[in-house]
Amino acid sequence: MIGQQLHTFWAQASENLAATLSKIAPQLRTMGSWLLSAAAGVGFGILQFIIAIFIAGFLLAGSEAWSQGGPCYRQPSGRAKGARFARLAESTVRGVTKGILGLRSFSRCSPVSALW
C-alpha cells in the first residue's frame, strides 16, 4: 500500500525533483512554519531563562546589603517588628528567586517541554 506510493514518489523525485517538490509544496510550507514556530519558541524560552538568571543574580547579590541597610522601613512599626519584617521579606525574595530558577531550569530540561 504505502510502499508502492513511496516508491513512485521516490522515483519521481529522482527524475525531476522540482516538479515533485511543487506537488507537495503546501505540506512543506505547513511543516516549515511549524518548525519555525517551534524554533522560535525554544529561542524565546532560552531568552526568558537567561533574563531570569540575570534578575535572580541581581536580587540575590544585593539581598545581604539590602537586609542590613534599610532603617527607613523599620521606623514606622518599631525596631523589633521592622527587623522581623525585613528578615521575612529577605527570605521571601530568596525563596521566590530560587523557585523561579529551579522551575525554569526544570521546564527547559524536561523532555515534555520539547512538545510545546
Secondary structure, DSSP 8 states (H G I E B T S, - for coil): -HHHHHHHHHHHHHH-HHHHHHHTHHHHHHHHHHHHHHHHHHHHHHHHHHHHHHHHHHHHHHHHHHHHS-GGGTTTT-HHHHHHHHHHHHHHHHHHHHHHHHHHHHHHHSGGGGG-
